């Protein structure tokens, strides 16, 4: 598989890789957003603290220039130099609020709305508490925080913070004539509110570095995981194509413990069962074809003889008619089995329940099915003395019983024995039982489960008897289970015992 195919997002591998990349990118962006959100307030406060700490030093130097008698242009030069040196934005404005200098370039010549402070006396002009802080609109529509020292009166070289009313100095602060200077200008440091944008810009290089490291690692792991997931799926696809072509002996990896392993095991089990069903169907077709060929050959031969006039006389004609009748009966039985099996498979087999005397039903079936066993020296014994009434579909239960008896009749060897009885289960009084036991010296215990497999036929070489179509016992079990009962087989002292258990009362949910 080419590397390019890994990134074709129409494939499962491509989608897994894309999902991993999006997950990493999303996690990085989310983590950055959370970090910026959590640190935004701290960044803003840190910038404000830096401004407040820087303001007294800049203000003190500004007053020194004032005392030295510097001109306005010299004061502006100092402001620009201080702004560049301390990496801050400084405003220089007079007491009317007119901005004389803005190192940021946007507010020069504009009028500031300076708030009036009422409780500023007694403040240390170098203390952070001696700063006024207010907000104004930026030239771009944003918000600016202004940090400015309070208005200052210079008395004999000492600085005393007073109110904006410069015409009325505070009591006790009147200096001797010639020693008083009122600062005509004020300065302020500007703090922009674009902290979040700057925080994102500061994070971008680190975010790019993290993405550059995380994305290749994530893609590498995604490729490994995607291949680990899709490789068995590709093998299953190949196996499905093989099944479509008729190959059912398929080897797919089933040693994984995850959902893909479960799917592989389920697929392998399905392939095995489908293969077994195909094999059984081929065997069925072969057996049914063989079983139908023999009676059809007989029917065709006698019909041809009758047509050609070879058979003459009433006796020969009667014999030919009996042979044809018997062979047609065999064909009809085979076709009925197949049709009834199809009816059960499609779920169309419904029950017409009625109260039935189980002993009488079994006794009638014994009379019909055991004719001719005397010739093979097979002994038949019945115990049908216990009267049992059950709610069943008479026709379907008769057919299940006849199938059990027919199986015993076919497979009981000469000199063997067949025992039939009906009774109420002493451990389960709500269940009635039909038990058919016959001599089976050539049957092994491990073969019992296969007797109920559809189309299963025992080895004719071992039995030396016709094994039928292999549908009698499976149909009998289906019919018993349709009534809500069970049919089991067991071996006891050279005998095989079939036990059918049927609820005496119709279940709340019937077939």
Secondary structure, DSSP 8 states (H G I E B T S, - for coil): --HHHHT-TTSHHHHHHHHHHHHHHHHHHHHHHHHHHHHHHHHHHHHHHHHHHHHHHHHHHHHHHHHTT--HHHHHHHHHHHHHHHT-EEEEEETT-BEEEETTSSSTT-B------S--TT--TTSGGGEEEEEEE-TTS-EEEEEEE--EEEETTEEEE--S-TTS--TT----TT-EEE-SEEEEEEEESTHHHHHHHHHHHHHHHHHHHHHHHHHHHHHHHHHHHHHHHHHHHHHHHHHHTT-----------SHHHHHHHHHHHHHHHHHHHHHHHHHHHHHHHHHHHHHHHHHHHHHHHHHHT-S-SHHHHHHHHHHHHHHHHHHHHHHHHHHHHHHHHTT-----EEEEEHHHHHHHHHHHH-TTGGGGT-EEEEE--S--EEEEEHHHHHHHHHHHHHHHHHHS-TT-EEEEEEEE-TT-TTEEEEEEEEE-TT--GGGGGGGGSTT----HHHH-S--TTS-HHHHHHHHHHHTT-EEEEEEETTEEEEEEEEESS--SS--
